[in-house]
Every structure is written in structure tokens, then in C-alpha cells.
């Protein structure tokens, strides 16, 4: 690896390989499986879910700062713009893009790409605001490799080493190594979330990685790939970047589609997507079961993990996760793998095994007219 040198913005660039690199952070979604902790008005990326004193959004920017410096752009909902600005006071106001409504990841990332294209950014990387990554050095090395491939015109995704045959994630099937780009391989295909049985065959083959939705690409390449599938969509994004005052008019016309379906999958079908294996820890903190696993790492087995004020929790012969947030004392007796989340206006009690079903409660609350709780 090249020695680090001082970049034009005072940050260290690794031998100049990350000069002109911008980090884009899509900060959206309500995290309904983490209700009542995460809600539409206060989604999970605005919370400290790891007990470090930094929210997931702040941890994401901390992780990217050595690579991007102040070249960071956040795309978030209009309702969260003020909270994002408060948590990231170093960001320039013109690097926080506020969506009038949720239009899925292609619109969010594509808008950032169109703005960065006009600003002359060489390469951009998109990294979700609500993921937890362990091993900053390995993450930085993977991003640096991806940036090198992106400079050559590839759309690059980081592939995560699976820790088990999960049916909760999509997969990337790796193809052959790319000549002249050590550490990068062609993407043979993106695969939707499989059954556990199918996922077991993927792991046995050694050819598959989890798709974490992290993409590195030249802004113009991303928009040109989109234009090949939907010229009007790409044109609207570029027009919006040219005239920000058209936001209210243009935004509602944009398709609701994920970047995977809009660009990555069709580009992979014609051999234009590369992947860089990411040998670092990764967790999308998708539900309370994954949060419990994350927080319990390194702790002794057979205990209750507490996120919050431990003095508020009393336990007798129980295991699981407790989040005390109301100021009340929470007592758990004789329950295994329980999840208890206590907030000022709602109490959740479930099990780790059924943690994915919490989103059904949110749907039921909305249907019953209690959107104030969601």
C-alpha cells in the first residue's frame, strides 16, 4: 500500500489514490424492526445503538473521514435535515440534500451523483448511515481498492464475507479476477434473498458474498448506466442538479426503485460491475436479534445485555436484551432470549427468535390510526 500523503483539504490521502473521492451517505428508512426505539420521526441512524456515545450516522462519518475528509454528502428526508445537521455540525449546508419524500435509493444516490458530477467529483462511494462496521483499516483498504477500479469505469460494490447462511440478505456471485485490478473481481450476478437451504449451498461454493448495498463509482458512470435503462430518470436527476429550485416539481416524478434494480443488476448482466471482497465486520442492525448479537460480542454467554442505564435493569435467571429508556426499572425473571424495549410511550416485549415480526406492530398501529407511535 502506498504511503499516505496530505490531501488538498488537509486530510491524508493514501498516495493520492483517494484524491477527489466523495463519500455519500444515504440516511433514510424508519427501521421499523427496531420499534419503539427507532421511529419515522427518529430513525435508527440518529441513535447510539452500540453504546459508544456516537450515533450510527456519526460513526459512519467518523469511519469515512480519513478517506474523504470534508468531502461528505448526506441525503436524508426533509424531516431529518435539522437532526442530521445538529449531529454533524462540520458539514456544509450544501452537502445535506433533503428529500421532500422517500423515493428509494436510486433517486437519493442518483441525486447526489448528479450534484457531484456538476462539482467535478472524480469518484463517489455510497455507504448507508445505519450500518455497523468493525475493522476500520480493512474497510479503508477495501474502499481504496474499489476507488481504483471505479476510476477505470467500473461500478464497484463491496462484498461481505458471510458469517452464516442467512436468508435476510441478497448475495453477490463473484466471477473472475479483473486483469490489472488486483483485489477486484467481476460480478457474475446479483441474487435476491434466498432460502436458508439455498444460502447454505452458496456458502459451500465459496463464490458468494453478502450484498451490503455499498457502491463506488464515477458519478457520470452511474448516471450514464441509469440512462441506458431509463433516460428520462437520469435526465431528470441531472436537470435537478442544474436547477435546485425545481426540486418540488421534479422530485414527485422520479421512479421509486432501488439502485440494485435500476442500475446494478442490469449492468452486471452485461459485465460492467466489479466487486471487492470486504474482510471486515459488518452488520446492518436489522432487528433486535442482530442488535443483541452485536452488543453481546465479547460478553459471557447466558446473560442479559443492556443498552442504556444498567442500574435500571434487574435480572433473575434470564437472557436476552433490555433497552431501558423510560426511567423506570425493568425487571426480567426466568425468561430466555427475551427482548424488552421500554420507552416513554411504548413497551415492547418479544423474543429474539421473533424479532423480525416487530414491523407487523408498526403496520398495525398505522392501520388503527396510531401513527403518532410509529
TITORKOL-348394 format. One record per residue (C-alpha): residue number from 0; residue in one letter; x, y, z. Coordinates in nm, 2 decimals, decimal comma. Layout:
<drentis>
+-----+--------+--------+--------+--------+
| num | residu |      u |      v |      w |
+-----+--------+--------+--------+--------+
| NUM |      A |      X |      Y |      Z |
...
+-----+--------+--------+--------+--------+
</drentis>
This chain:
<drentis>
+-----+--------+--------+--------+--------+
| num | residu |      u |      v |      w |
+-----+--------+--------+--------+--------+
|   0 |      X |   0,00 |   0,00 |   0,00 |
|   1 |      X |   0,13 |   0,35 |  -0,08 |
|   2 |      X |   0,23 |   0,58 |   0,20 |
|   3 |      X |  -0,02 |   0,84 |   0,30 |
|   4 |      X |   0,02 |   1,20 |   0,18 |
|   5 |      X |  -0,15 |   1,52 |   0,27 |
|   6 |      X |  -0,45 |   1,59 |   0,05 |
|   7 |      X |  -0,56 |   1,94 |  -0,07 |
|   8 |      X |  -0,82 |   1,96 |   0,21 |
|   9 |      X |  -0,57 |   1,88 |   0,48 |
|  10 |      X |  -0,68 |   1,52 |   0,51 |
|  11 |      X |  -0,45 |   1,23 |   0,44 |
|  12 |      X |  -0,49 |   1,06 |   0,10 |
|  13 |      X |  -0,32 |   0,73 |   0,05 |
|  14 |      X |  -0,06 |   0,82 |  -0,21 |
|  15 |      X |  -0,32 |   1,04 |  -0,38 |
|  16 |      X |  -0,54 |   0,73 |  -0,46 |
|  17 |      X |  -0,83 |   0,88 |  -0,28 |
|  18 |      X |  -0,80 |   1,24 |  -0,40 |
|  19 |      X |  -1,13 |   1,36 |  -0,54 |
|  20 |      X |  -1,32 |   1,08 |  -0,36 |
|  21 |      X |  -1,65 |   1,18 |  -0,21 |
|  22 |      X |  -1,85 |   0,98 |   0,04 |
|  23 |      X |  -2,23 |   0,98 |   0,00 |
|  24 |      X |  -2,43 |   0,87 |   0,30 |
|  25 |      X |  -2,80 |   0,79 |   0,23 |
|  26 |      X |  -2,97 |   0,84 |   0,56 |
|  27 |      X |  -3,33 |   0,72 |   0,53 |
|  28 |      X |  -3,57 |   0,45 |   0,64 |
|  29 |      X |  -3,76 |   0,42 |   0,96 |
|  30 |      X |  -3,60 |   0,10 |   1,09 |
|  31 |      X |  -3,94 |  -0,05 |   1,18 |
|  32 |      X |  -3,80 |  -0,37 |   1,31 |
|  33 |      X |  -3,63 |  -0,17 |   1,59 |
|  34 |      X |  -3,96 |  -0,01 |   1,71 |
|  35 |      X |  -4,03 |   0,15 |   1,95 |
|  36 |      X |  -3,66 |   0,27 |   1,97 |
|  37 |      X |  -3,65 |   0,36 |   1,60 |
|  38 |      X |  -3,94 |   0,55 |   1,45 |
|  39 |      X |  -4,02 |   0,75 |   1,14 |
|  40 |      X |  -3,95 |   1,08 |   1,33 |
|  41 |      X |  -3,63 |   0,94 |   1,49 |
|  42 |      X |  -3,49 |   0,66 |   1,28 |
|  43 |      X |  -3,21 |   0,43 |   1,39 |
|  44 |      X |  -2,93 |   0,61 |   1,22 |
|  45 |      X |  -2,99 |   0,90 |   1,47 |
|  46 |      X |  -2,94 |   0,67 |   1,77 |
|  47 |      X |  -2,64 |   0,54 |   1,95 |
|  48 |      X |  -2,71 |   0,16 |   1,92 |
|  49 |      X |  -2,36 |   0,04 |   2,02 |
|  50 |      X |  -2,31 |   0,22 |   2,35 |
|  51 |      X |  -2,01 |   0,42 |   2,22 |
|  52 |      X |  -2,16 |   0,76 |   2,27 |
|  53 |      X |  -2,18 |   0,82 |   1,89 |
|  54 |      X |  -2,49 |   0,76 |   1,68 |
|  55 |      X |  -2,48 |   0,53 |   1,38 |
|  56 |      X |  -2,47 |   0,83 |   1,15 |
|  57 |      X |  -2,18 |   0,99 |   1,34 |
|  58 |      X |  -1,99 |   0,66 |   1,34 |
|  59 |      X |  -2,04 |   0,64 |   0,96 |
|  60 |      X |  -1,89 |   0,98 |   0,91 |
|  61 |      X |  -1,61 |   0,91 |   1,16 |
|  62 |      X |  -1,52 |   0,60 |   0,96 |
|  63 |      X |  -1,51 |   0,78 |   0,63 |
|  64 |      X |  -1,33 |   1,09 |   0,74 |
|  65 |      X |  -0,98 |   0,96 |   0,70 |
|  66 |      X |  -1,06 |   0,88 |   0,33 |
|  67 |      X |  -1,29 |   1,16 |   0,23 |
|  68 |      X |  -1,21 |   1,44 |   0,47 |
|  69 |      X |  -1,48 |   1,71 |   0,44 |
|  70 |      X |  -1,59 |   1,56 |   0,11 |
|  71 |      X |  -1,90 |   1,41 |   0,26 |
|  72 |      X |  -2,26 |   1,44 |   0,14 |
|  73 |      X |  -2,57 |   1,32 |   0,33 |
|  74 |      X |  -2,90 |   1,25 |   0,16 |
|  75 |      X |  -3,19 |   1,24 |   0,41 |
|  76 |      X |  -3,55 |   1,31 |   0,45 |
|  77 |      X |  -3,66 |   1,67 |   0,49 |
|  78 |      X |  -3,80 |   1,59 |   0,84 |
|  79 |      X |  -3,45 |   1,48 |   0,95 |
|  80 |      X |  -3,24 |   1,75 |   0,80 |
|  81 |      X |  -3,21 |   1,96 |   1,12 |
|  82 |      X |  -3,12 |   1,65 |   1,32 |
|  83 |      X |  -2,85 |   1,55 |   1,07 |
|  84 |      X |  -2,71 |   1,90 |   1,07 |
|  85 |      X |  -2,70 |   1,90 |   1,45 |
|  86 |      X |  -2,52 |   1,57 |   1,48 |
|  87 |      X |  -2,28 |   1,66 |   1,20 |
|  88 |      X |  -2,20 |   2,03 |   1,27 |
|  89 |      X |  -1,89 |   2,02 |   1,04 |
|  90 |      X |  -2,09 |   1,96 |   0,73 |
|  91 |      X |  -2,16 |   2,25 |   0,49 |
|  92 |      X |  -2,53 |   2,31 |   0,44 |
|  93 |      X |  -2,50 |   2,25 |   0,07 |
|  94 |      X |  -2,38 |   1,89 |   0,14 |
|  95 |      X |  -2,70 |   1,79 |   0,31 |
|  96 |      X |  -2,96 |   1,70 |   0,04 |
|  97 |      X |  -3,31 |   1,69 |   0,19 |
|  98 |      X |  -3,57 |   1,47 |   0,00 |
|  99 |      X |  -3,92 |   1,60 |   0,00 |
| 100 |      X |  -4,04 |   1,24 |   0,02 |
| 101 |      X |  -3,89 |   0,89 |   0,01 |
| 102 |      X |  -3,83 |   0,77 |  -0,35 |
| 103 |      X |  -3,60 |   0,48 |  -0,27 |
| 104 |      X |  -3,22 |   0,45 |  -0,31 |
| 105 |      X |  -3,18 |   0,52 |  -0,68 |
| 106 |      X |  -3,33 |   0,87 |  -0,65 |
| 107 |      X |  -3,14 |   0,95 |  -0,34 |
| 108 |      X |  -2,80 |   0,83 |  -0,46 |
| 109 |      X |  -2,86 |   0,95 |  -0,82 |
| 110 |      X |  -2,94 |   1,30 |  -0,69 |
| 111 |      X |  -2,61 |   1,31 |  -0,50 |
| 112 |      X |  -2,43 |   1,17 |  -0,81 |
| 113 |      X |  -2,58 |   1,45 |  -1,03 |
| 114 |      X |  -2,48 |   1,72 |  -0,79 |
| 115 |      X |  -2,13 |   1,58 |  -0,76 |
| 116 |      X |  -2,10 |   1,54 |  -1,13 |
| 117 |      X |  -2,15 |   1,91 |  -1,17 |
| 118 |      X |  -1,90 |   1,98 |  -0,89 |
| 119 |      X |  -1,63 |   1,78 |  -1,08 |
| 120 |      X |  -1,61 |   1,49 |  -0,83 |
| 121 |      X |  -1,39 |   1,21 |  -0,97 |
| 122 |      X |  -1,53 |   0,92 |  -0,77 |
| 123 |      X |  -1,81 |   0,87 |  -0,52 |
| 124 |      X |  -1,89 |   0,59 |  -0,27 |
| 125 |      X |  -2,23 |   0,53 |  -0,12 |
| 126 |      X |  -2,24 |   0,40 |   0,24 |
| 127 |      X |  -2,56 |   0,36 |   0,44 |
| 128 |      X |  -2,59 |   0,57 |   0,76 |
| 129 |      X |  -2,72 |   0,29 |   0,97 |
| 130 |      X |  -2,47 |   0,00 |   0,94 |
| 131 |      X |  -2,21 |  -0,10 |   1,19 |
| 132 |      X |  -1,86 |  -0,19 |   1,06 |
| 133 |      X |  -1,57 |  -0,34 |   1,25 |
| 134 |      X |  -1,21 |  -0,31 |   1,13 |
| 135 |      X |  -1,16 |   0,04 |   1,00 |
| 136 |      X |  -0,83 |  -0,04 |   0,84 |
| 137 |      X |  -0,97 |  -0,34 |   0,64 |
| 138 |      X |  -1,27 |  -0,13 |   0,54 |
| 139 |      X |  -1,04 |   0,16 |   0,42 |
| 140 |      X |  -0,83 |  -0,08 |   0,22 |
| 141 |      X |  -1,14 |  -0,23 |   0,05 |
| 142 |      X |  -1,27 |   0,12 |  -0,03 |
| 143 |      X |  -0,93 |   0,22 |  -0,17 |
| 144 |      X |  -0,93 |  -0,09 |  -0,40 |
| 145 |      X |  -1,28 |  -0,01 |  -0,51 |
| 146 |      X |  -1,19 |   0,35 |  -0,59 |
| 147 |      X |  -0,91 |   0,23 |  -0,81 |
| 148 |      X |  -1,15 |   0,01 |  -1,01 |
| 149 |      X |  -1,41 |   0,28 |  -1,02 |
| 150 |      X |  -1,16 |   0,52 |  -1,18 |
| 151 |      X |  -1,13 |   0,26 |  -1,47 |
| 152 |      X |  -1,51 |   0,29 |  -1,53 |
| 153 |      X |  -1,64 |   0,01 |  -1,32 |
| 154 |      X |  -1,95 |   0,02 |  -1,10 |
| 155 |      X |  -1,80 |  -0,14 |  -0,79 |
| 156 |      X |  -1,97 |  -0,30 |  -0,49 |
| 157 |      X |  -1,82 |  -0,42 |  -0,16 |
| 158 |      X |  -1,90 |  -0,79 |  -0,10 |
| 159 |      X |  -1,92 |  -0,90 |   0,27 |
| 160 |      X |  -1,79 |  -1,24 |   0,38 |
| 161 |      X |  -2,10 |  -1,43 |   0,51 |
| 162 |      X |  -2,09 |  -1,54 |   0,87 |
| 163 |      X |  -2,37 |  -1,79 |   0,81 |
| 164 |      X |  -2,64 |  -1,90 |   0,57 |
| 165 |      X |  -2,87 |  -1,60 |   0,61 |
| 166 |      X |  -3,19 |  -1,55 |   0,42 |
| 167 |      X |  -3,21 |  -1,19 |   0,53 |
| 168 |      X |  -2,96 |  -1,06 |   0,27 |
| 169 |      X |  -2,91 |  -1,05 |  -0,10 |
| 170 |      X |  -2,60 |  -1,22 |  -0,24 |
| 171 |      X |  -2,33 |  -1,14 |  -0,50 |
| 172 |      X |  -2,19 |  -1,42 |  -0,71 |
| 173 |      X |  -1,83 |  -1,34 |  -0,78 |
| 174 |      X |  -1,68 |  -1,40 |  -1,12 |
| 175 |      X |  -1,32 |  -1,40 |  -1,24 |
| 176 |      X |  -1,05 |  -1,16 |  -1,12 |
| 177 |      X |  -1,01 |  -0,84 |  -1,32 |
| 178 |      X |  -0,68 |  -0,80 |  -1,50 |
| 179 |      X |  -0,47 |  -0,51 |  -1,38 |
| 180 |      X |  -0,70 |  -0,45 |  -1,08 |
| 181 |      X |  -0,57 |  -0,67 |  -0,80 |
| 182 |      X |  -0,83 |  -0,74 |  -0,54 |
| 183 |      X |  -1,13 |  -0,68 |  -0,77 |
| 184 |      X |  -1,35 |  -0,94 |  -0,94 |
| 185 |      X |  -1,63 |  -0,92 |  -1,19 |
| 186 |      X |  -1,98 |  -0,96 |  -1,06 |
| 187 |      X |  -2,13 |  -1,27 |  -1,22 |
| 188 |      X |  -2,48 |  -1,20 |  -1,08 |
| 189 |      X |  -2,68 |  -1,04 |  -0,80 |
| 190 |      X |  -2,91 |  -1,28 |  -0,63 |
| 191 |      X |  -3,22 |  -1,19 |  -0,43 |
| 192 |      X |  -3,27 |  -1,31 |  -0,07 |
| 193 |      X |  -3,26 |  -1,70 |  -0,09 |
| 194 |      X |  -3,39 |  -1,96 |   0,15 |
| 195 |      X |  -3,16 |  -2,08 |   0,42 |
| 196 |      X |  -3,11 |  -2,41 |   0,23 |
| 197 |      X |  -3,01 |  -2,23 |  -0,08 |
| 198 |      X |  -2,78 |  -1,99 |   0,12 |
| 199 |      X |  -2,61 |  -2,30 |   0,26 |
| 200 |      X |  -2,51 |  -2,41 |  -0,09 |
| 201 |      X |  -2,39 |  -2,05 |  -0,16 |
| 202 |      X |  -2,15 |  -2,07 |   0,14 |
| 203 |      X |  -2,03 |  -2,41 |   0,05 |
| 204 |      X |  -1,93 |  -2,30 |  -0,30 |
| 205 |      X |  -1,72 |  -2,01 |  -0,17 |
| 206 |      X |  -1,83 |  -1,80 |  -0,47 |
| 207 |      X |  -2,08 |  -1,58 |  -0,29 |
| 208 |      X |  -2,07 |  -1,26 |  -0,07 |
| 209 |      X |  -2,35 |  -1,07 |   0,10 |
| 210 |      X |  -2,47 |  -0,76 |  -0,08 |
| 211 |      X |  -2,45 |  -0,47 |   0,17 |
| 212 |      X |  -2,55 |  -0,21 |  -0,09 |
| 213 |      X |  -2,22 |  -0,02 |  -0,08 |
| 214 |      X |  -2,13 |   0,11 |  -0,42 |
| 215 |      X |  -1,82 |   0,30 |  -0,55 |
| 216 |      X |  -1,84 |   0,47 |  -0,90 |
| 217 |      X |  -1,77 |   0,77 |  -1,10 |
| 218 |      X |  -2,08 |   1,00 |  -1,08 |
| 219 |      X |  -2,10 |   1,02 |  -1,46 |
| 220 |      X |  -2,07 |   0,64 |  -1,50 |
| 221 |      X |  -2,36 |   0,58 |  -1,25 |
| 222 |      X |  -2,59 |   0,83 |  -1,43 |
| 223 |      X |  -2,49 |   0,70 |  -1,78 |
| 224 |      X |  -2,57 |   0,35 |  -1,67 |
| 225 |      X |  -2,91 |   0,47 |  -1,54 |
| 226 |      X |  -2,97 |   0,65 |  -1,87 |
| 227 |      X |  -2,92 |   0,32 |  -2,06 |
| 228 |      X |  -3,22 |   0,18 |  -1,86 |
| 229 |      X |  -3,43 |   0,49 |  -1,81 |
| 230 |      X |  -3,31 |   0,80 |  -2,00 |
| 231 |      X |  -3,59 |   1,02 |  -1,85 |
| 232 |      X |  -3,49 |   0,93 |  -1,49 |
| 233 |      X |  -3,12 |   1,02 |  -1,55 |
| 234 |      X |  -3,22 |   1,33 |  -1,73 |
| 235 |      X |  -3,44 |   1,45 |  -1,45 |
| 236 |      X |  -3,17 |   1,40 |  -1,19 |
| 237 |      X |  -2,92 |   1,60 |  -1,40 |
| 238 |      X |  -3,18 |   1,87 |  -1,46 |
| 239 |      X |  -3,25 |   1,88 |  -1,08 |
| 240 |      X |  -2,88 |   1,93 |  -1,01 |
| 241 |      X |  -2,86 |   2,21 |  -1,27 |
| 242 |      X |  -3,16 |   2,38 |  -1,12 |
| 243 |      X |  -3,21 |   2,30 |  -0,75 |
| 244 |      X |  -3,52 |   2,53 |  -0,74 |
| 245 |      X |  -3,70 |   2,27 |  -0,95 |
| 246 |      X |  -3,69 |   2,02 |  -0,66 |
| 247 |      X |  -4,06 |   2,04 |  -0,57 |
| 248 |      X |  -4,16 |   1,99 |  -0,93 |
| 249 |      X |  -3,92 |   1,72 |  -1,03 |
| 250 |      X |  -3,90 |   1,50 |  -0,72 |
| 251 |      X |  -4,25 |   1,36 |  -0,73 |
| 252 |      X |  -4,20 |   1,24 |  -1,09 |
| 253 |      X |  -3,90 |   1,03 |  -1,01 |
| 254 |      X |  -3,95 |   0,65 |  -1,01 |
| 255 |      X |  -3,95 |   0,46 |  -0,67 |
| 256 |      X |  -3,68 |   0,20 |  -0,73 |
| 257 |      X |  -3,37 |   0,07 |  -0,56 |
| 258 |      X |  -3,03 |   0,12 |  -0,71 |
| 259 |      X |  -2,98 |  -0,25 |  -0,73 |
| 260 |      X |  -3,27 |  -0,30 |  -0,96 |
| 261 |      X |  -3,23 |   0,03 |  -1,15 |
| 262 |      X |  -2,86 |   0,00 |  -1,23 |
| 263 |      X |  -2,65 |  -0,27 |  -1,06 |
| 264 |      X |  -2,84 |  -0,58 |  -1,18 |
| 265 |      X |  -2,87 |  -0,48 |  -1,54 |
| 266 |      X |  -2,51 |  -0,36 |  -1,55 |
| 267 |      X |  -2,39 |  -0,69 |  -1,40 |
| 268 |      X |  -2,58 |  -0,88 |  -1,67 |
| 269 |      X |  -2,36 |  -0,71 |  -1,93 |
| 270 |      X |  -2,04 |  -0,75 |  -1,73 |
| 271 |      X |  -1,99 |  -0,39 |  -1,61 |
| 272 |      X |  -2,00 |  -0,44 |  -1,23 |
| 273 |      X |  -1,70 |  -0,54 |  -1,02 |
| 274 |      X |  -1,68 |  -0,64 |  -0,65 |
| 275 |      X |  -1,41 |  -0,60 |  -0,39 |
| 276 |      X |  -1,42 |  -0,86 |  -0,11 |
| 277 |      X |  -1,46 |  -0,68 |   0,22 |
| 278 |      X |  -1,28 |  -0,86 |   0,50 |
| 279 |      X |  -1,43 |  -0,65 |   0,78 |
| 280 |      X |  -1,71 |  -0,70 |   1,02 |
| 281 |      X |  -2,05 |  -0,58 |   0,90 |
| 282 |      X |  -2,40 |  -0,56 |   1,05 |
| 283 |      X |  -2,70 |  -0,38 |   0,92 |
| 284 |      X |  -2,86 |  -0,39 |   1,27 |
| 285 |      X |  -3,18 |  -0,50 |   1,11 |
| 286 |      X |  -3,37 |  -0,61 |   1,42 |
| 287 |      X |  -3,33 |  -0,66 |   1,79 |
| 288 |      X |  -3,18 |  -1,01 |   1,75 |
| 289 |      X |  -2,89 |  -0,87 |   1,54 |
| 290 |      X |  -2,85 |  -0,59 |   1,79 |
| 291 |      X |  -2,83 |  -0,83 |   2,08 |
| 292 |      X |  -2,57 |  -1,03 |   1,90 |
| 293 |      X |  -2,37 |  -0,72 |   1,82 |
| 294 |      X |  -2,38 |  -0,59 |   2,17 |
| 295 |      X |  -2,31 |  -0,92 |   2,33 |
| 296 |      X |  -1,99 |  -0,98 |   2,14 |
| 297 |      X |  -1,71 |  -1,05 |   2,39 |
| 298 |      X |  -1,95 |  -1,08 |   2,68 |
| 299 |      X |  -2,01 |  -1,41 |   2,87 |
| 300 |      X |  -2,29 |  -1,62 |   2,74 |
| 301 |      X |  -2,61 |  -1,66 |   2,93 |
| 302 |      X |  -2,67 |  -1,31 |   3,03 |
| 303 |      X |  -2,90 |  -1,01 |   2,96 |
| 304 |      X |  -2,73 |  -0,74 |   2,75 |
| 305 |      X |  -2,84 |  -0,39 |   2,85 |
| 306 |      X |  -2,83 |  -0,09 |   2,61 |
| 307 |      X |  -2,87 |   0,21 |   2,83 |
| 308 |      X |  -2,86 |   0,27 |   3,21 |
| 309 |      X |  -2,77 |  -0,07 |   3,36 |
| 310 |      X |  -2,88 |   0,03 |   3,71 |
| 311 |      X |  -3,24 |   0,04 |   3,57 |
| 312 |      X |  -3,24 |  -0,33 |   3,50 |
| 313 |      X |  -3,28 |  -0,61 |   3,74 |
| 314 |      X |  -3,24 |  -0,97 |   3,62 |
| 315 |      X |  -3,30 |  -1,31 |   3,77 |
| 316 |      X |  -3,22 |  -1,62 |   3,57 |
| 317 |      X |  -3,28 |  -1,46 |   3,23 |
| 318 |      X |  -3,11 |  -1,40 |   2,90 |
| 319 |      X |  -3,16 |  -1,16 |   2,61 |
| 320 |      X |  -3,16 |  -0,78 |   2,55 |
| 321 |      X |  -3,31 |  -0,50 |   2,76 |
| 322 |      X |  -3,33 |  -0,13 |   2,65 |
| 323 |      X |  -3,45 |   0,08 |   2,94 |
| 324 |      X |  -3,54 |   0,42 |   2,81 |
| 325 |      X |  -3,83 |   0,55 |   3,02 |
| 326 |      X |  -3,66 |   0,60 |   3,36 |
| 327 |      X |  -3,85 |   0,31 |   3,51 |
| 328 |      X |  -3,68 |   0,00 |   3,65 |
| 329 |      X |  -3,72 |  -0,31 |   3,42 |
| 330 |      X |  -3,72 |  -0,65 |   3,60 |
| 331 |      X |  -3,69 |  -0,97 |   3,40 |
| 332 |      X |  -3,73 |  -1,31 |   3,57 |
| 333 |      X |  -3,69 |  -1,66 |   3,42 |
| 334 |      X |  -3,71 |  -1,57 |   3,05 |
| 335 |      X |  -3,47 |  -1,69 |   2,78 |
| 336 |      X |  -3,37 |  -1,48 |   2,48 |
| 337 |      X |  -3,62 |  -1,21 |   2,57 |
| 338 |      X |  -3,63 |  -0,86 |   2,42 |
| 339 |      X |  -3,77 |  -0,58 |   2,63 |
| 340 |      X |  -3,76 |  -0,22 |   2,50 |
| 341 |      X |  -3,91 |   0,04 |   2,73 |
| 342 |      X |  -3,97 |   0,40 |   2,61 |
| 343 |      X |  -4,17 |   0,69 |   2,74 |
| 344 |      X |  -4,49 |   0,60 |   2,55 |
| 345 |      X |  -4,45 |   0,23 |   2,44 |
| 346 |      X |  -4,33 |  -0,10 |   2,57 |
| 347 |      X |  -4,21 |  -0,39 |   2,35 |
| 348 |      X |  -4,18 |  -0,74 |   2,48 |
| 349 |      X |  -4,08 |  -1,02 |   2,23 |
| 350 |      X |  -3,82 |  -1,28 |   2,18 |
| 351 |      X |  -3,50 |  -1,27 |   1,98 |
| 352 |      X |  -3,64 |  -1,55 |   1,76 |
| 353 |      X |  -3,94 |  -1,34 |   1,65 |
| 354 |      X |  -3,77 |  -1,00 |   1,64 |
| 355 |      X |  -3,83 |  -0,97 |   1,26 |
| 356 |      X |  -4,20 |  -0,96 |   1,33 |
| 357 |      X |  -4,18 |  -0,63 |   1,52 |
| 358 |      X |  -4,25 |  -0,45 |   1,19 |
| 359 |      X |  -4,61 |  -0,60 |   1,20 |
| 360 |      X |  -4,68 |  -0,40 |   1,51 |
| 361 |      X |  -4,58 |  -0,08 |   1,33 |
| 362 |      X |  -4,82 |  -0,17 |   1,04 |
| 363 |      X |  -5,10 |  -0,25 |   1,29 |
| 364 |      X |  -5,05 |   0,08 |   1,47 |
| 365 |      X |  -5,07 |   0,28 |   1,14 |
| 366 |      X |  -5,39 |   0,09 |   1,04 |
| 367 |      X |  -5,55 |   0,17 |   1,38 |
| 368 |      X |  -5,48 |   0,54 |   1,34 |
| 369 |      X |  -5,19 |   0,55 |   1,59 |
| 370 |      X |  -4,93 |   0,69 |   1,35 |
| 371 |      X |  -4,82 |   0,91 |   1,64 |
| 372 |      X |  -4,65 |   0,60 |   1,79 |
| 373 |      X |  -4,47 |   0,50 |   1,47 |
+-----+--------+--------+--------+--------+
</drentis>
